[in-house]
Amino acid sequence: MKNFSDFLHSIPHKFKPEEEKTLHKAYLFSYNAHKGQKRKSGEDYFVHVYEASLILGRIFPDPNTLAATLLHDVPEDTKVTLEEITRQFGEEIARLIDGVTQLGHVRMKNSKDKYYVENLRKLFIATSHDIRVILIKLADRIHNMRTIEFIPPEKQVKVASETLEIYAPIAARLGIGSWKDELEDLSFKIVYPKQYEATQKLLQEELTHRDDGVKQMEKMLNHTLRTEGIKYLEISGRIKRLYSLFRKLEKYNGDIKKIYDIVALRVIAKSTADCYAVLGVIHKHFQPVPGRIKDFIATPKPNGYQSIHTTVFNKESKTFEIQIRTDLMHEEAERGVAAHWFYAEEGKPETSGRLSAKWIKELQSWQEETSSPEEFLESLKIDFFRDRIFVFTPKGDIKDLPAGATVIDFAFAVHSDLGYHMMGAKINGKMGSIYDELENEDVVEIIKSKKPVKISHAWLKAAKAHTSKNRIRHYLAENNKGIYDRIKELKLKDFSLPRFFRKK
Ligand code: MN
């Protein structure tokens, strides 16, 4: 049997004695319930829940969530009932486990279309009750992906596609970078094996070219920051993950020369002010590439990501991306919503409340606005699972839109009234059309008319976000009623109509 004190020591958190007691109880309870069960790998089943709990514990060491993770397969796979768990561990832990069980149960039906959609809906309904359920489910999926080689190949592809389409994007949306990266790369290898290999080869070649350059640049950067007297904690190189490199290559028709951040140097500074000081020194000594400075500290990404990115030329005129952030920002980029939530629990409840409430509200509004399961899935696919772009208002507010979004989407995202009064737009200071497709970091100013404008079907075609589509559809339905409907409406209200329209 694995050792409980090893388990505790692998989690970077100091638990209170009563928390430790709960965890120990859950640990033994789960071990005994799964006794004799084996995984496809031949290992004891308990190893799975043990590892899943460690994965969770490293980013979210919440004792009740950890206990629930240890117990998450008990009601489904053993004789022990949820009622028994409720008696032993209380309502909260039991509710978390129940949420996880329900998700797994629907997936077991193995159906593609309707059940798949149904599954997604339940997934989100469960999530909107408690984000911790989804954290457990993600940790569970990471361990299943790490051990996927032991299941039959066809099943591997199915599980990996689901991971790539659903689980990795959820991790990304929750800002949990470390989980998103791992889920993507593990599934990429199985879903697109040829592309995986090709990308890996390309990356290897690129790295052999660049290896010396990177080391040199790191040295130079160290030296420069020290002589300028800038305090920083660490400089390290980070290599772009395979799946995200693959996606970027697709975008640039396979031209690796267009990708600036294959290798990036990361400077961890002590404070936000130091981040800007580091940026200043870097730009003083290395020529920056125009248009490549992104300040996600001043305007964080919607998932909370903060960092300054810049690309500079070295002495040989080669480009390097440099990312500057504090250690806290780094931590949050790896742990996302889990970090926010956890720090909040330690005494800042406001942030976590706002953060999770916002997420929940968004999910619920998707469900209300769409009627059929197919439509719901479609809206999720487009708005949630594809890449997002970030567009600015003239005042610097950031709008999170689906990739391919147009000026029309932007206007409705700012305010529906703005959409109904939109005549034209300035994009980055230049006149543009309302049908223009937007790009990351565009600054868009909508030109308003005094009266509502006439909206045509062309708008519907140009809109990409489901909220703007819904608004436009609603408008078109209201304004394209048959002439007969109109006359009927008029008759009810207005008795001074010409005789022709009146009823006999
Ligand atoms: Mn499991």
Residues whose N, C-alpha, C, O or C-beta is under 5 A from the ligand:
A	BS01	MN	D73 D140
